[in-house]
Amino acid sequence: MNKSLVTNLIAVALLAGGYQSGNDIALYAGLFAFSGAITNWLAVHMLFEKVPGLYGSGVIPNRFEEFKSAIKQLMMEQFFTNQNIDRFLSKEMGSGSSIDLDPILKKSTLIQPLTL
């Protein structure tokens, strides 16, 4: 079952129950929960879909290539650094072992050897 639907139904039930019983705390809690759910749904919808008349909607499809290159740059600069690769290999292979990748890289026509 969809968690968003369940939370929205709880918010509407709280809103309706607070209205019928006259309990202001339940009414306001339901009102704020439901308005927050609608706002979040609209914000996420606007990221991926163009909504006529709303500035900034459809930003992910419009700038997909920019997002893709920024994520690639982030991954390469933050995660695949020489220090991180060395730390991973020394942890996995042990401190006495080393891997010689030069024969594999020389056979490959797509990958140029790295100079470390």
ZIHUVEN-V826402 format. One record per run of one state. SS is the DSSP state (helix for helix, strand for strand, loop for the rest). FROM is the first residue (numbers start at 1). TO is the last residue. If there is no record, write none. Layout:
SS|FROM|TO ; SS|FROM|TO
This chain:
loop|1|2 ; helix|3|21 ; loop|22|23 ; helix|24|48 ; loop|49|58 ; helix|59|62 ; loop|63|63 ; helix|64|78 ; loop|79|81 ; helix|82|93 ; loop|94|101 ; helix|102|107 ; loop|108|116
